[in-house]
Amino acid sequence: MRRWLFLIFCILCVRAESQTLFSYGKHAVSRQEFFNAFNKNRTSADTGKNAMKDYLNLYIVFKLKVQDAIDHQIDTLPSLQADLQSFKNQIRDNYLYDKKEFNFLLEQALSRSRKDILLSGYLLKAKSFADSLTLKKAALNVRERLIQHQPIDENALAQNGIRLIKQDYGYITVFSLPYQIENVVYRLKPEEYSEPFSFKGNYYILRNEGERPAVGKIKIAQILVSSPQNSGPSHDKIKKLADSIYNVLQNGGDFVDLAKQFSDDRMTYLNGGEMPEFGVGKFSPDFAEHVFALKRDGEIAKPFQTAFGFHIVKRISASPVPEKFGEDYVYQMKQELQNDPRMNLAKDRLLNEAKIKTGFSLKHFDKNNFYKISDSSLVANRNISAGGLNQNSVLFAFNDHKQIQIKDWDQYIRNSGKIEGGSLLHSSYDKLWPEFIAFSVLRNYSGRLSSFDPEYAGQIRNFNEGNMLFEMMQRKVWNKASKDTDALKNFYDTHQAKYVWNKSAEAVIFSCNNEMTAKQCEEELEHTGWRKVAENHAGYVQADSARFEFSQLPVHKTDIQTGIYSPVVNENDGTASFVQILKLYPSGMQRSFKDAQGLVTEDYQKVLERQWVNELKKRYPVKVNEGVLNNLLRENK
């Protein structure tokens, strides 16, 4: 009985997904397709029945326009096909991994991102005459002595060809270390030593010195004054220079200008010392300690010294780890994960799934004869037959009738750069064979990704439809409105009463890179013309002279008079704008066609688009299944 109820439930679910929500002409859209689109594009404000109904109307118009593009074979345009192929190439790698493994790695990274670990440890490095077993035994002994708080006999280690190196890593967090080491670290409790483990031929013993809530990431600018770490006269002179730069900054000096003038950091000085955002574990502990001690945006640290010299650091912004992971933070973590070597775990796990989906079928052949053919091709550059095999013999095949032949293998090993000669030739083949299978399977799988991955197929479809829609809008609306000057003029003449000025002013708007520059320009404007002021600050200031309505002016006051208004600062990026009012105009004045042309063009485009949509609705009659729509509305109140 339960089995039958389950089957009935499944059938009802399938029917619900396949129900037609609306049709246009002979084309139909399922409720599931619409619902997916609605969820993908909705915002937090899009709640209730009206939001879904409004989106349904937009989606119907969208599908009509796209169908018109298809009927006009817009999708066959070489430029659009090239764009589509480029987009496929761009996003394909984002789908060539096992999603379960990826989600596990993502959840793990998110969890680990909540805390920073203060890490220290010991590295045991073998000299040429020390074998791996001796190294491992030594590492076990070192750990035991560390736990027992006993001294370590480094001379005895050296006699066995082992060098012991104490290491202080400072605070680390997720993605700071290779994944193998990170796994060891995040299993440690505070004040616990790890078991010795091997990594790249060396042995490590790590210790969790303590933990703290993660500090997140920080964005800074720095002025670096290079100095050797010594106490000589040169060192003292450079320290005095760093101190004097800091004093100038404390008295209002411009950090950007001083960085360009004095910073020895060749990577950042031209950018005013600004560095890309980073987290703990990115730079040396002594540098990170001073940087993350800054508590306020704009705060400047006193000069401090590292191996590179004296640093003067200014905090620009900070991105703490949120208590609740929002979409932006999760997206950022996904990007970091996809660029991390641990992603290979998710990619490797895809291989078995790809073999099944592509119908990978390995043929039976004699390995010795196969290798003879490869030897002859690779060494003597001569194609031979051996035991019934030749260059055209099939090694394996897929369920799309594609076959991989010996000649494909030969091409692969030639291009691999991993072939060793002499007695190691066949050993090289043995190592490359699994790689060749993986390469061939994933290439076949990626070529048919739209058939295997609905999410990828949907993204490709959305891009293609968006591209076609853009092309049709250019042809039917935007180009037509902008180029038909006579039609625009006629539209203006017919609707002149609509195009009048609100309260307005002849004004110059100054857009500056920061508030300090804006104030300098404001002072200079008292003594010289606005063009000269803009010229004096080229690259940092843009000035726009025109007639503006009051609502377009960067001023806080509503009672606007002639004169200069103080800068308004953009809190998001620190840029600043201010305005010089030259002349005032009352509301109700008629706009000339030239003054109104932008508004006229926008209105005329709306008229053209309305006419186009009406034509499409006649060509493709729209029918909405009200029953399906009402069910959808009830389910998503």
C-alpha positions as CSV (number, residue, x, y, z in Angstrom):
1,M,0.0,0.0,0.0
2,R,2.8,2.4,0.9
3,R,4.5,1.7,-2.4
4,W,1.4,2.6,-4.3
5,L,0.9,5.8,-2.3
6,F,4.6,6.7,-3.0
7,L,4.2,6.0,-6.8
8,I,1.0,8.2,-6.9
9,F,2.8,11.0,-5.1
10,C,5.7,10.8,-7.6
11,I,3.3,10.9,-10.5
12,L,1.6,13.9,-9.1
13,C,4.9,15.7,-8.6
14,V,5.9,14.9,-12.3
15,R,2.6,16.2,-13.5
16,A,2.9,19.4,-11.4
17,E,6.4,20.0,-12.9
18,S,5.2,19.4,-16.5
19,Q,2.0,21.4,-16.2
20,T,1.7,24.2,-18.8
21,L,1.5,27.6,-17.1
22,F,1.0,29.6,-20.4
23,S,1.3,29.2,-24.1
24,Y,2.1,31.6,-26.9
25,G,1.2,30.4,-30.3
26,K,2.3,26.8,-30.6
27,H,4.9,27.2,-27.8
28,A,4.3,26.3,-24.1
29,V,6.0,27.2,-20.9
30,S,5.8,24.9,-17.9
31,R,5.1,26.1,-14.4
32,Q,8.5,24.7,-13.3
33,E,10.4,26.8,-16.0
34,F,8.6,29.9,-14.9
35,F,9.0,29.2,-11.2
36,N,12.7,28.6,-11.6
37,A,13.1,31.9,-13.5
38,F,11.1,33.7,-10.8
39,N,13.2,32.3,-8.0
40,K,16.4,33.1,-9.8
41,N,15.5,36.8,-10.4
42,R,13.4,37.6,-7.3
43,T,14.6,39.9,-4.6
44,S,13.7,40.0,-0.9
45,A,11.0,42.6,-1.7
46,D,9.3,40.3,-4.3
47,T,6.8,38.7,-2.0
48,G,3.1,38.0,-2.4
49,K,0.8,37.3,-5.3
50,N,1.3,40.7,-7.1
51,A,5.1,40.1,-7.3
52,M,4.6,36.8,-9.1
53,K,1.8,38.1,-11.4
54,D,4.0,41.1,-12.3
55,Y,6.9,38.8,-13.1
56,L,4.6,36.5,-15.1
57,N,3.7,39.5,-17.4
58,L,7.4,40.3,-17.8
59,Y,8.3,36.7,-18.5
60,I,5.6,36.4,-21.2
61,V,6.9,39.4,-23.0
62,F,10.4,38.1,-22.6
63,K,9.5,34.8,-24.2
64,L,7.6,36.5,-27.1
65,K,10.7,38.6,-27.9
66,V,13.0,35.6,-27.8
67,Q,10.7,33.6,-30.0
68,D,10.7,36.5,-32.5
69,A,14.5,36.4,-32.5
70,I,14.5,32.6,-33.1
71,D,12.0,33.0,-36.0
72,H,14.4,35.6,-37.5
73,Q,17.3,33.1,-37.0
74,I,19.1,35.6,-34.8
75,D,20.8,32.7,-33.0
76,T,22.7,31.8,-36.3
77,L,24.5,35.1,-36.4
78,P,28.3,34.4,-36.4
79,S,28.8,37.1,-33.7
80,L,26.3,35.6,-31.4
81,Q,27.6,32.1,-32.0
82,A,31.1,33.3,-31.1
83,D,29.8,35.0,-28.0
84,L,28.0,31.8,-27.0
85,Q,31.1,29.6,-27.5
86,S,33.2,32.0,-25.6
87,F,30.7,31.9,-22.7
88,K,30.7,28.1,-22.7
89,N,34.5,28.1,-22.5
90,Q,34.4,30.6,-19.7
91,I,32.0,28.8,-17.4
92,R,32.5,25.1,-18.4
93,D,35.2,24.4,-15.7
94,N,32.8,25.6,-13.0
95,Y,30.7,22.5,-13.7
96,L,33.4,19.9,-14.1
97,Y,33.4,18.7,-10.6
98,D,31.4,16.5,-8.3
99,K,28.8,18.7,-6.6
100,K,28.5,16.6,-3.4
101,E,32.3,16.8,-2.9
102,F,32.3,20.5,-3.7
103,N,29.4,21.1,-1.2
104,F,31.3,19.2,1.5
105,L,34.5,21.2,0.8
106,L,32.5,24.4,0.8
107,E,30.7,23.7,4.1
108,Q,34.1,22.7,5.6
109,A,35.7,25.9,4.4
110,L,32.8,28.0,5.8
111,S,33.1,26.3,9.2
112,R,36.9,26.7,9.3
113,S,36.6,30.4,8.3
114,R,35.0,31.2,11.7
115,K,38.3,30.9,13.6
116,D,42.0,31.7,13.3
117,I,44.6,29.4,14.8
118,L,47.9,30.6,16.2
119,L,50.3,28.0,14.8
120,S,53.9,26.9,15.5
121,G,55.8,23.8,14.7
122,Y,59.0,21.9,13.8
123,L,60.3,20.9,10.4
124,L,62.6,17.9,10.2
125,K,64.6,18.1,7.0
126,A,66.7,15.2,5.8
127,K,70.2,15.5,4.3
128,S,71.1,13.3,1.4
129,F,72.3,10.4,3.5
130,A,69.3,10.2,5.8
131,D,66.6,7.7,4.7
132,S,62.8,8.2,5.2
133,L,62.5,5.6,7.9
134,T,65.2,7.3,10.0
135,L,63.5,10.7,9.4
136,K,60.1,9.3,10.6
137,K,61.6,7.7,13.7
138,A,63.4,11.0,14.6
139,A,60.1,12.9,14.1
140,L,58.3,10.5,16.5
141,N,61.1,10.9,19.1
142,V,61.0,14.7,18.8
143,R,57.2,14.8,19.3
144,E,57.5,12.6,22.4
145,R,60.2,14.9,23.9
146,L,58.1,18.0,23.1
147,I,55.1,16.5,24.9
148,Q,57.3,15.5,27.9
149,H,58.9,19.0,27.9
150,Q,62.3,17.5,27.5
151,P,65.2,19.1,25.6
152,I,65.9,18.0,22.0
153,D,69.4,16.9,21.1
154,E,69.9,18.6,17.7
155,N,73.4,17.4,17.5
156,A,72.2,13.8,17.6
157,L,69.8,14.6,14.8
158,A,72.5,16.2,12.8
159,Q,74.7,13.1,13.1
160,N,71.8,11.1,11.5
161,G,71.6,13.6,8.6
162,I,68.5,15.5,10.0
163,R,68.1,19.2,10.5
164,L,65.5,20.5,13.0
165,I,63.9,23.9,12.2
166,K,61.6,25.7,14.6
167,Q,58.8,27.6,12.8
168,D,56.3,30.3,13.9
169,Y,53.5,30.7,11.4
170,G,51.5,33.3,13.2
171,Y,47.7,33.1,12.9
172,I,46.3,31.0,10.0
173,T,42.8,30.4,8.7
174,V,41.2,28.4,5.9
175,F,43.1,28.6,2.6
176,S,46.3,29.8,4.3
177,L,48.0,26.4,4.1
178,P,48.0,23.4,1.7
179,Y,44.9,21.4,2.3
180,Q,46.8,18.4,3.7
181,I,48.4,20.5,6.4
182,E,45.2,22.5,7.0
183,N,43.4,19.3,7.8
184,V,46.0,18.4,10.4
185,V,45.8,21.9,11.9
186,Y,42.0,22.1,12.3
187,R,41.9,18.7,14.1
188,L,44.2,20.0,16.8
189,K,43.0,21.3,20.1
190,P,44.6,24.3,21.7
191,E,48.1,23.5,23.1
192,E,48.1,20.1,21.3
193,Y,50.9,18.8,19.1
194,S,50.1,16.9,15.9
195,E,51.4,13.5,15.1
196,P,54.4,13.8,12.8
197,F,53.3,13.8,9.1
198,S,55.2,13.7,5.8
199,F,54.8,16.5,3.3
200,K,57.0,16.9,0.2
201,G,59.7,14.7,1.7
202,N,60.0,16.4,5.0
203,Y,58.3,15.7,8.4
204,Y,56.3,18.3,10.3
205,I,55.1,18.5,13.9
206,L,52.6,21.3,14.4
207,R,51.2,22.9,17.6
208,N,48.0,24.8,18.1
209,E,49.1,27.7,20.3
210,G,45.7,29.1,20.7
211,E,42.5,30.2,18.8
212,R,40.5,33.3,18.3
213,P,37.3,34.2,16.4
214,A,38.3,34.9,12.8
215,V,39.3,38.5,12.0
216,G,38.3,38.2,8.4
217,K,40.0,40.3,5.7
218,I,41.4,43.7,5.5
219,K,42.2,46.2,2.8
220,I,45.1,48.6,3.4
221,A,47.5,51.0,1.7
222,Q,51.2,51.1,2.7
223,I,54.3,53.2,2.4
224,L,57.4,51.0,2.5
225,V,60.7,52.5,3.2
226,S,63.3,49.8,2.5
227,S,66.0,49.2,5.1
228,P,68.5,46.5,6.0
229,Q,67.9,45.2,9.5
230,N,71.0,46.6,11.2
231,S,71.8,49.4,13.6
232,G,74.1,51.3,11.3
233,P,73.8,55.0,10.3
234,S,71.9,54.2,7.2
235,H,69.3,52.3,9.2
236,D,68.8,55.2,11.6
237,K,68.5,57.7,8.7
238,I,65.8,55.6,7.0
239,K,63.9,55.2,10.3
240,K,63.9,59.0,10.7
241,L,62.5,59.3,7.2
242,A,59.7,56.9,8.0
243,D,59.0,58.8,11.2
244,S,58.9,62.1,9.3
245,I,56.5,60.7,6.7
246,Y,54.2,59.5,9.5
247,N,54.3,63.0,11.2
248,V,53.3,64.6,7.9
249,L,50.4,62.2,7.6
250,Q,49.3,63.0,11.2
251,N,49.3,66.7,10.2
252,G,46.9,66.1,7.2
253,G,49.4,65.0,4.5
254,D,47.9,63.1,1.6
255,F,48.7,59.3,1.8
256,V,48.4,58.8,-1.9
257,D,50.8,61.5,-2.8
258,L,53.3,60.5,-0.1
259,A,53.2,56.8,-1.3
260,K,53.9,57.9,-4.8
261,Q,56.8,60.0,-3.6
262,F,58.5,57.8,-1.0
263,S,57.2,54.2,-1.1
264,D,59.7,51.5,-2.2
265,D,57.0,49.0,-2.8
266,R,57.2,48.8,-6.6
267,M,53.9,46.9,-6.8
268,T,51.7,49.5,-5.1
269,Y,53.3,52.9,-5.0
270,L,51.7,54.1,-8.3
271,N,48.3,53.1,-6.8
272,G,48.9,55.2,-3.8
273,G,50.1,52.2,-1.8
274,E,46.8,50.4,-2.0
275,M,47.1,46.6,-1.7
276,P,44.5,43.9,-2.6
277,E,42.3,42.7,0.2
278,F,43.9,39.9,2.2
279,G,43.4,37.7,5.3
280,V,45.6,36.2,8.0
281,G,48.3,33.9,6.8
282,K,48.9,35.8,3.6
283,F,51.9,37.8,4.9
284,S,54.6,37.4,7.6
285,P,53.2,37.3,11.2
286,D,55.1,40.5,12.3
287,F,53.4,42.4,9.4
288,A,50.0,40.9,10.0
289,E,50.1,41.7,13.7
290,H,50.4,45.4,13.1
291,V,47.9,45.5,10.2
292,F,45.1,43.6,12.0
293,A,45.6,45.8,15.1
294,L,44.1,48.7,13.2
295,K,40.6,49.2,14.5
296,R,39.1,52.0,12.3
297,D,39.0,52.8,8.6
298,G,41.5,55.6,7.9
299,E,43.6,54.8,11.0
300,I,47.4,54.9,10.3
301,A,49.8,52.7,12.2
302,K,53.1,54.1,13.5
303,P,56.1,53.0,11.4
304,F,57.1,49.4,12.2
305,Q,59.9,47.3,10.9
306,T,60.0,43.9,9.2
307,A,62.6,42.2,7.1
308,F,61.6,44.4,4.2
309,G,62.0,47.7,6.0
310,F,59.8,50.2,7.7
311,H,56.0,50.1,7.0
312,I,53.5,52.9,7.4
313,V,50.1,51.3,7.0
314,K,46.6,52.9,6.6
315,R,43.5,50.8,7.0
316,I,41.0,51.4,4.1
317,S,38.3,48.9,5.0
318,A,37.7,45.6,6.8
319,S,35.5,42.6,6.0
320,P,34.7,40.6,9.1
321,V,33.4,37.1,9.0
322,P,29.6,37.5,9.3
323,E,27.7,35.7,12.1
324,K,25.3,34.4,9.5
325,F,26.7,33.5,6.1
326,G,25.0,35.6,3.5
327,E,25.0,35.1,-0.3
328,D,27.9,37.5,-0.9
329,Y,30.1,35.7,1.7
330,V,29.2,32.2,0.4
331,Y,29.9,33.4,-3.2
332,Q,33.3,34.7,-2.2
333,M,34.2,31.4,-0.5
334,K,33.1,29.5,-3.6
335,Q,35.4,31.6,-5.7
336,E,38.3,30.9,-3.3
337,L,37.5,27.2,-3.2
338,Q,37.4,27.0,-7.0
339,N,40.9,28.5,-7.2
340,D,42.3,26.2,-4.5
341,P,44.1,22.9,-5.3
342,R,41.7,21.1,-3.1
343,M,39.2,21.5,-5.9
344,N,41.0,18.6,-7.6
345,L,39.3,16.3,-5.1
346,A,35.9,17.3,-6.4
347,K,37.1,17.1,-10.0
348,D,38.6,13.7,-9.5
349,R,35.4,12.4,-8.1
350,L,33.5,13.5,-11.2
351,L,35.5,11.1,-13.3
352,N,33.6,8.0,-12.3
353,E,30.3,9.7,-12.9
354,A,31.5,11.0,-16.2
355,K,32.5,7.4,-17.3
356,I,29.0,6.2,-16.6
357,K,27.2,9.0,-18.3
358,T,29.4,9.0,-21.4
359,G,29.2,5.2,-21.7
360,F,33.0,4.8,-21.5
361,S,33.9,1.4,-22.9
362,L,37.4,0.1,-22.8
363,K,38.4,-2.2,-25.7
364,H,40.5,-5.4,-25.2
365,F,43.9,-5.2,-26.7
366,D,47.4,-6.6,-26.1
367,K,49.4,-4.1,-24.1
368,N,52.8,-5.2,-25.5
369,N,51.7,-4.7,-29.1
370,F,50.1,-1.4,-28.2
371,Y,53.4,-0.2,-26.7
372,K,55.4,-1.4,-29.7
373,I,53.3,0.9,-32.0
374,S,53.8,3.8,-29.6
375,D,57.6,3.1,-29.4
376,S,57.9,3.1,-33.2
377,S,55.8,6.3,-33.5
378,L,57.5,8.2,-30.8
379,V,61.1,7.1,-31.2
380,A,61.4,6.3,-34.9
381,N,58.6,8.5,-36.1
382,R,57.3,5.5,-38.1
383,N,53.8,4.0,-38.0
384,I,53.7,0.2,-37.8
385,S,51.2,-2.6,-37.2
386,A,51.6,-5.1,-34.4
387,G,49.4,-8.1,-33.5
388,G,46.5,-6.7,-35.5
389,L,46.8,-3.2,-34.0
390,N,47.6,0.0,-35.9
391,Q,47.2,3.7,-35.6
392,N,43.5,3.5,-36.3
393,S,42.7,0.8,-33.8
394,V,40.1,1.8,-31.2
395,L,41.3,2.0,-27.5
396,F,37.9,3.0,-26.0
397,A,34.6,4.4,-27.2
398,F,31.6,6.4,-25.8
399,N,27.9,6.2,-26.2
400,D,27.8,9.2,-28.6
401,H,29.7,6.9,-31.2
402,K,32.9,8.8,-30.6
403,Q,36.0,6.6,-30.6
404,I,39.5,7.1,-29.2
405,Q,42.2,5.5,-31.4
406,I,45.9,4.8,-30.9
407,K,46.8,7.8,-33.0
408,D,45.0,10.0,-30.4
409,W,47.1,8.4,-27.7
410,D,50.3,9.0,-29.7
411,Q,49.4,12.7,-30.1
412,Y,48.7,12.9,-26.3
413,I,52.0,11.5,-25.2
414,R,54.0,13.6,-27.7
415,N,52.4,16.7,-26.2
416,S,52.6,15.6,-22.6
417,G,56.3,16.6,-22.0
418,K,56.4,13.7,-19.5
419,I,58.0,11.0,-21.5
420,E,61.4,9.6,-20.3
421,G,63.6,7.7,-22.7
422,G,65.5,4.4,-22.5
423,S,64.4,1.8,-20.0
424,L,61.9,4.3,-18.5
425,L,59.9,4.7,-21.7
426,H,57.2,2.1,-20.9
427,S,57.1,3.3,-17.3
428,S,56.2,6.7,-18.6
429,Y,53.4,5.1,-20.7
430,D,52.1,3.4,-17.5
431,K,51.9,6.7,-15.7
432,L,50.3,8.5,-18.6
433,W,47.6,6.0,-19.4
434,P,45.3,6.8,-16.5
435,E,45.8,10.5,-17.3
436,F,44.9,9.9,-20.9
437,I,41.7,8.1,-20.0
438,A,40.7,10.9,-17.6
439,F,41.5,13.5,-20.2
440,S,39.5,11.8,-22.9
441,V,36.5,11.0,-20.7
442,L,36.3,14.6,-19.3
443,R,36.7,16.1,-22.8
444,N,33.7,14.0,-24.1
445,Y,31.7,14.8,-21.0
446,S,32.4,18.5,-21.2
447,G,31.4,18.5,-24.9
448,R,28.0,17.2,-23.9
449,L,27.6,19.0,-20.6
450,S,24.3,20.5,-21.6
451,S,22.8,17.0,-21.8
452,F,24.3,16.0,-18.4
453,D,23.9,19.1,-16.2
454,P,20.5,20.9,-16.2
455,E,22.0,23.9,-14.3
456,Y,24.7,24.4,-16.9
457,A,22.1,23.9,-19.7
458,G,19.9,26.6,-18.1
459,Q,22.8,29.0,-17.8
460,I,23.7,28.5,-21.4
461,R,20.1,29.0,-22.5
462,N,19.7,32.1,-20.4
463,F,22.8,33.6,-21.9
464,N,21.8,32.7,-25.5
465,E,18.3,34.1,-25.0
466,G,19.6,37.3,-23.4
467,N,22.0,37.8,-26.3
468,M,19.2,37.3,-28.9
469,L,16.9,39.6,-26.9
470,F,19.6,42.3,-26.9
471,E,20.1,42.0,-30.7
472,M,16.3,42.3,-31.3
473,M,16.0,45.3,-29.0
474,Q,18.8,47.0,-30.9
475,R,17.0,46.3,-34.2
476,K,13.4,46.9,-33.2
477,V,13.7,49.7,-30.6
478,W,17.1,51.3,-29.7
479,N,18.7,51.8,-33.1
480,K,15.4,52.7,-34.6
481,A,14.7,55.4,-32.0
482,S,18.2,56.9,-32.0
483,K,18.6,57.1,-35.8
484,D,15.1,58.3,-36.8
485,T,15.6,62.0,-36.0
486,D,12.4,63.1,-37.9
487,A,10.3,60.7,-35.9
488,L,11.9,61.9,-32.7
489,K,11.2,65.6,-33.7
490,N,7.6,64.8,-34.5
491,F,7.2,63.0,-31.2
492,Y,8.6,66.0,-29.4
493,D,6.3,68.4,-31.3
494,T,3.3,66.3,-30.4
495,H,4.2,66.0,-26.7
496,Q,5.9,69.4,-26.1
497,A,3.9,70.1,-22.9
498,K,5.5,67.0,-21.3
499,Y,9.1,68.3,-21.7
500,V,9.4,71.3,-19.4
501,W,12.1,72.1,-16.8
502,N,11.5,71.7,-13.1
503,K,13.5,74.1,-11.0
504,S,16.9,74.1,-12.5
505,A,20.3,75.8,-12.6
506,E,23.2,76.5,-14.8
507,A,26.0,74.8,-12.8
508,V,29.4,73.0,-12.8
509,I,29.5,69.7,-10.9
510,F,33.0,68.6,-9.7
511,S,33.5,64.8,-9.1
512,C,36.7,64.3,-7.1
513,N,38.6,61.2,-6.0
514,N,38.3,62.1,-2.3
515,E,37.1,64.8,0.1
516,M,40.5,66.4,0.5
517,T,40.9,67.0,-3.3
518,A,37.3,68.4,-3.4
519,K,38.1,70.9,-0.6
520,Q,41.3,72.0,-2.5
521,C,39.3,72.5,-5.6
522,E,36.7,74.5,-3.7
523,E,39.3,76.8,-2.4
524,E,40.9,77.3,-5.8
525,L,37.5,78.0,-7.3
526,E,37.4,81.2,-5.3
527,H,40.3,82.6,-7.3
528,T,40.2,81.0,-10.8
529,G,37.8,79.6,-13.4
530,W,36.4,76.1,-13.1
531,R,38.2,74.8,-16.3
532,K,41.6,75.8,-14.8
533,V,40.7,74.1,-11.5
534,A,39.8,70.8,-13.3
535,E,43.0,71.1,-15.4
536,N,45.1,71.5,-12.2
537,H,43.8,68.2,-10.9
538,A,43.7,66.2,-14.1
539,G,43.2,62.5,-13.4
540,Y,41.6,63.2,-9.9
541,V,38.8,65.5,-10.9
542,Q,36.1,65.6,-13.5
543,A,34.0,68.8,-14.1
544,D,30.7,68.8,-16.0
545,S,29.1,72.2,-17.0
546,A,25.4,72.2,-18.0
547,R,21.9,73.0,-17.0
548,F,20.7,70.6,-14.3
549,E,17.4,70.2,-12.4
550,F,17.8,70.7,-8.7
551,S,17.3,66.9,-8.1
552,Q,20.4,66.2,-10.1
553,L,22.7,68.5,-8.0
554,P,24.9,67.0,-5.2
555,V,23.6,69.3,-2.5
556,H,21.8,68.6,0.8
557,K,19.8,71.8,0.8
558,T,16.5,72.3,-1.0
559,D,16.7,76.1,-0.9
560,I,19.4,76.4,-3.6
561,Q,21.0,79.7,-4.4
562,T,24.0,80.8,-6.6
563,G,27.4,80.1,-5.2
564,I,29.6,77.1,-4.2
565,Y,28.3,74.2,-2.0
566,S,30.4,72.1,0.3
567,P,31.4,68.6,-0.9
568,V,29.1,65.6,-0.5
569,V,31.1,62.4,0.3
570,N,30.1,59.0,-1.1
571,E,30.4,56.6,1.9
572,N,30.8,53.5,-0.3
573,D,34.1,54.6,-2.1
574,G,35.2,57.8,-0.4
575,T,34.7,59.9,-3.6
576,A,33.3,63.5,-3.2
577,S,31.3,65.8,-5.3
578,F,30.5,69.5,-5.0
579,V,28.7,72.1,-7.2
580,Q,29.1,75.7,-8.3
581,I,25.7,77.3,-9.1
582,L,26.0,80.0,-11.7
583,K,22.4,80.9,-12.6
584,L,18.9,79.8,-11.4
585,Y,15.8,79.1,-13.5
586,P,12.2,78.8,-12.4
587,S,10.1,75.6,-13.0
588,G,7.8,75.3,-16.0
589,M,10.2,76.6,-18.7
590,Q,9.9,74.7,-22.0
591,R,12.8,72.4,-22.9
592,S,14.2,72.8,-26.4
593,F,14.3,69.7,-28.5
594,K,18.1,69.5,-27.9
595,D,17.6,69.7,-24.1
596,A,14.8,67.2,-24.2
597,Q,16.3,64.8,-26.7
598,G,17.4,62.2,-24.2
599,L,14.0,62.1,-22.5
600,V,12.2,62.1,-25.9
601,T,14.3,59.2,-27.1
602,E,13.5,57.2,-24.0
603,D,9.8,57.8,-24.3
604,Y,9.8,57.0,-28.0
605,Q,11.6,53.8,-27.4
606,K,8.8,52.8,-25.0
607,V,6.3,53.5,-27.7
608,L,8.2,51.4,-30.3
609,E,8.6,48.6,-27.8
610,R,4.8,48.6,-27.0
611,Q,4.0,48.5,-30.7
612,W,6.4,45.5,-31.1
613,V,4.9,43.6,-28.2
614,N,1.4,44.1,-29.5
615,E,2.4,42.8,-32.8
616,L,4.0,39.7,-31.2
617,K,0.8,39.0,-29.1
618,K,-1.2,39.0,-32.3
619,R,1.3,36.6,-34.0
620,Y,1.7,34.4,-30.9
621,P,-1.7,34.5,-29.0
622,V,-1.0,34.1,-25.3
623,K,-3.1,31.8,-23.1
624,V,-2.6,31.6,-19.3
625,N,-3.8,28.5,-17.5
626,E,-5.5,30.2,-14.7
627,G,-5.9,27.0,-12.6
628,V,-2.2,26.3,-12.7
629,L,-1.5,29.9,-11.9
630,N,-3.8,30.0,-8.9
631,N,-2.3,26.9,-7.5
632,L,1.2,28.4,-7.9
633,L,0.0,31.6,-6.2
634,R,-1.5,29.6,-3.3
635,E,1.7,27.6,-2.8
636,N,3.9,30.7,-2.8
637,K,2.1,33.2,-0.7
